[in-house]
Amino acid sequence: MKKVKVIAVCASLVALCGCFTWHETEPVQVQTSAAPKGKDITIALSGFAATITEYIPVYGHQTYYVEGGPVWGRRGRRGWYPGHYETATTETLIPKIEKTDVFQTRARNLFEDSGFLLRTGPTDYNVDVTFSGPFITDDERSLEWVWMLCSVLSAEYSVQTWTAKLRIYDNKTGRVAFTRDYSQKYDNVVWSPLFFIGLAGYTRNTYNYMQSWCLTALTDRAVADATAFLASVK
C-alpha cells in the first residue's frame, strides 16, 4: 500500500512539473504541382539561406571570500568562525551562429519529388528565395508580458514572424518570370503549475524552434507556388 502511495505521489509531482500547450499555430498544408509529362524542366536553386544559434557551455572556477561571523549557542555567542575562501564551478553559455542548408535541401527534395530536374544543365529557370526575420511587434511583446503577469508567472506566450521573397528567373532572357511575397507567423501559449521547472525542458517556445517552424512553412509555400508556375509554362 505504501508503494502505491509513493508511486501516486511521484506521478502527481511529474504531472505538476509538466508543461501543457494551450494554443499553437496549426501546421501549414500545401500541395506541390507535378512537372508536365514528356517535358524536362531544369532548374537551379539559390537562397533558402538561414543561420541557427547554438549555445556552448564553458565551465570554469570562481573563488570568493566568505566573511567570518559569530557562532551562537543556546546561551548566547559561543565563539567566532574565521573567514575563508571557497571555490565554485561556473558555467557560461557562449552563442555559436552557424549557417544551415537544411531549407534548400528540403526545397530540392520537394522539386525533385515533383519531377523537376536539378542535377543537370544548362538550367531553364533559377528559383531564388530570401528569408527575413524574425519580426515581433510592440503589441506582441506587450502580450507576452500580459500572459506572464495575468497568469501569475504560470503561462508564457511566444511568437515570431518571418517573411520570404520568391523570385523565378528565366535564364534565357534574365528576366524575372514570377515573384511572390510571403509572411508566416508562429505563436503558442504554454502553461505549467510549476512555471520555471515545467518550462525547463519545453522547446517549442525557443528561438530556434520557432524559426525552423516558420522557415519550413515558408519553404513549402514557396515551392508549392513555384511548381505551380513552372508546371504551367508552355
VMD Tcl script that draws the C-alpha trace (Angstrom):
set ca {
  {0.00 0.00 0.00}
  {2.86 2.33 0.86}
  {4.47 1.64 -2.52}
  {1.20 2.57 -4.26}
  {1.06 5.86 -2.37}
  {4.68 6.65 -3.22}
  {4.05 5.94 -6.90}
  {0.93 8.12 -6.83}
  {2.83 11.00 -5.22}
  {5.67 10.71 -7.75}
  {3.19 10.65 -10.63}
  {1.50 13.77 -9.26}
  {4.82 15.59 -8.98}
  {5.72 14.64 -12.54}
  {2.36 15.95 -13.75}
  {2.86 19.22 -11.86}
  {6.31 19.65 -13.36}
  {4.96 19.10 -16.87}
  {4.21 21.78 -19.43}
  {0.93 21.93 -21.33}
  {0.21 23.63 -24.65}
  {-2.90 25.79 -24.61}
  {-2.53 27.15 -28.12}
  {-0.22 26.51 -31.08}
  {-0.34 27.61 -34.71}
  {-1.68 24.87 -36.97}
  {0.79 23.28 -39.43}
  {0.75 24.71 -42.94}
  {-0.75 22.38 -45.53}
  {0.31 22.86 -49.17}
  {0.50 20.72 -52.30}
  {3.16 20.83 -54.99}
  {2.40 20.55 -58.71}
  {3.94 17.81 -60.85}
  {6.18 18.66 -63.78}
  {4.48 18.29 -67.20}
  {4.75 14.79 -68.62}
  {7.10 14.47 -71.55}
  {8.76 17.83 -70.86}
  {12.03 18.29 -68.97}
  {12.22 21.50 -66.94}
  {15.65 22.09 -65.44}
  {16.04 24.50 -62.55}
  {18.70 25.79 -60.19}
  {18.16 26.91 -56.61}
  {19.65 29.89 -54.78}
  {18.92 31.45 -51.43}
  {16.93 29.49 -48.84}
  {19.77 30.59 -46.54}
  {19.42 30.66 -42.77}
  {21.51 30.59 -39.63}
  {20.99 28.73 -36.37}
  {22.30 29.66 -32.95}
  {23.71 27.05 -30.59}
  {24.83 27.78 -27.05}
  {28.02 26.05 -25.99}
  {28.60 25.74 -22.22}
  {32.05 26.78 -21.00}
  {32.92 25.73 -17.47}
  {35.35 27.43 -15.11}
  {36.02 28.12 -11.46}
  {35.48 31.19 -9.33}
  {36.98 31.78 -5.91}
  {35.20 34.06 -3.45}
  {35.70 35.08 0.17}
  {33.21 34.13 2.89}
  {33.14 36.56 5.80}
  {33.63 35.22 9.30}
  {30.97 35.56 11.98}
  {29.85 34.60 15.44}
  {28.82 31.09 16.46}
  {25.66 31.15 18.57}
  {24.52 28.58 21.09}
  {21.59 28.21 23.49}
  {23.23 30.60 25.98}
  {24.48 33.18 23.55}
  {27.58 33.56 21.47}
  {29.98 30.66 21.87}
  {32.74 31.71 19.56}
  {33.75 33.08 16.22}
  {34.39 31.24 12.96}
  {37.08 32.74 10.76}
  {36.62 33.99 7.21}
  {37.74 31.67 4.43}
  {37.87 31.25 0.68}
  {35.62 28.90 -1.30}
  {35.72 27.85 -4.93}
  {32.62 27.22 -7.04}
  {32.16 25.90 -10.57}
  {30.80 28.45 -13.06}
  {29.01 27.92 -16.36}
  {28.93 30.44 -19.22}
  {26.86 29.92 -22.37}
  {28.67 31.10 -25.50}
  {26.44 31.63 -28.58}
  {27.66 29.98 -31.77}
  {26.00 31.02 -35.04}
  {26.25 28.63 -37.98}
  {24.82 28.60 -41.49}
  {22.44 25.81 -42.43}
  {21.35 24.48 -45.82}
  {18.51 22.40 -44.41}
  {15.82 24.53 -46.08}
  {17.48 24.47 -49.51}
  {17.82 20.70 -49.16}
  {14.12 20.49 -48.29}
  {13.23 22.59 -51.34}
  {15.47 20.47 -53.57}
  {13.76 17.28 -52.43}
  {10.30 18.75 -52.99}
  {11.19 19.86 -56.55}
  {12.75 16.52 -57.43}
  {9.82 14.59 -55.98}
  {7.57 16.66 -58.26}
  {9.57 15.69 -61.36}
  {11.72 18.78 -61.93}
  {15.40 18.35 -62.81}
  {18.05 19.97 -60.62}
  {21.17 17.92 -61.33}
  {21.69 18.71 -64.98}
  {22.36 21.80 -67.06}
  {22.06 24.24 -68.59}
  {19.06 25.22 -66.50}
  {15.87 26.83 -67.75}
  {14.99 28.68 -64.56}
  {16.55 29.84 -61.33}
  {14.39 29.74 -58.20}
  {15.57 32.14 -55.51}
  {14.10 32.55 -52.01}
  {15.27 35.12 -49.45}
  {14.24 34.86 -45.80}
  {13.96 37.81 -43.40}
  {13.12 37.98 -39.70}
  {12.21 37.45 -37.02}
  {9.70 40.25 -36.62}
  {7.87 40.88 -33.33}
  {5.56 43.88 -32.96}
  {5.27 46.04 -29.85}
  {1.74 44.70 -29.30}
  {3.06 41.12 -29.38}
  {5.78 41.95 -26.86}
  {3.15 43.54 -24.61}
  {1.02 40.43 -24.97}
  {3.95 38.30 -23.80}
  {4.11 40.30 -20.56}
  {0.32 40.29 -20.14}
  {0.23 36.48 -20.30}
  {3.01 36.13 -17.75}
  {1.63 38.68 -15.28}
  {-2.05 37.75 -15.55}
  {-1.24 34.06 -15.13}
  {0.95 34.81 -12.07}
  {4.02 33.55 -13.95}
  {2.42 30.20 -14.80}
  {1.89 30.74 -18.56}
  {4.03 32.04 -21.40}
  {3.15 33.43 -24.82}
  {5.82 33.18 -27.55}
  {5.66 34.47 -31.11}
  {7.80 35.01 -34.22}
  {7.02 36.17 -37.75}
  {9.29 35.54 -40.73}
  {8.96 36.66 -44.34}
  {10.19 35.27 -47.65}
  {10.65 36.66 -51.15}
  {10.29 34.25 -54.07}
  {11.76 35.13 -57.47}
  {11.92 32.86 -60.50}
  {14.31 33.96 -63.26}
  {14.12 32.89 -66.89}
  {17.74 32.01 -67.57}
  {17.35 32.51 -71.33}
  {16.31 36.14 -71.02}
  {17.47 37.02 -67.48}
  {14.06 38.47 -66.70}
  {12.01 37.80 -63.58}
  {9.27 35.42 -64.68}
  {7.45 35.08 -61.36}
  {7.58 36.74 -57.95}
  {5.68 36.47 -54.69}
  {5.99 37.69 -51.10}
  {5.12 35.64 -48.02}
  {4.66 36.21 -44.32}
  {4.49 33.40 -41.79}
  {3.63 33.73 -38.12}
  {4.04 31.13 -35.40}
  {2.84 31.53 -31.83}
  {2.00 29.36 -28.86}
  {0.80 29.60 -25.28}
  {2.13 27.12 -22.73}
  {1.22 26.64 -19.10}
  {2.77 24.83 -16.17}
  {1.76 24.67 -12.48}
  {5.46 24.96 -11.62}
  {6.40 27.62 -14.15}
  {10.19 27.68 -14.26}
  {10.56 23.95 -13.60}
  {7.86 22.99 -16.08}
  {9.28 25.12 -18.90}
  {12.85 23.95 -18.39}
  {12.53 21.11 -20.91}
  {9.99 22.73 -23.24}
  {11.41 23.52 -26.70}
  {8.52 24.86 -28.77}
  {8.94 28.35 -27.37}
  {12.66 28.58 -28.16}
  {14.09 30.86 -30.83}
  {15.47 28.02 -32.96}
  {12.25 26.00 -32.90}
  {10.03 28.93 -33.90}
  {12.48 29.98 -36.61}
  {12.64 26.45 -38.02}
  {8.83 26.15 -37.94}
  {8.35 29.40 -39.87}
  {11.11 28.79 -42.44}
  {9.89 25.25 -43.08}
  {6.39 26.59 -43.74}
  {7.74 29.37 -45.97}
  {9.84 26.88 -47.94}
  {6.84 24.63 -48.53}
  {4.63 27.54 -49.58}
  {7.24 28.97 -51.95}
  {7.94 25.59 -53.57}
  {4.20 24.94 -54.00}
  {3.76 28.23 -55.87}
  {6.97 27.75 -57.85}
  {6.00 24.27 -59.05}
  {2.52 25.53 -59.98}
  {4.05 28.29 -62.10}
  {6.70 26.09 -63.74}
  {4.17 23.36 -64.48}
  {2.04 25.88 -66.38}
  {4.88 27.26 -68.53}
  {4.37 26.38 -72.18}
}
mol new
graphics top color blue
foreach p $ca { graphics top sphere $p radius 0.5 }
foreach p [lrange $ca 0 end-1] q [lrange $ca 1 end] { graphics top cylinder $p $q radius 0.2 }
display resetview
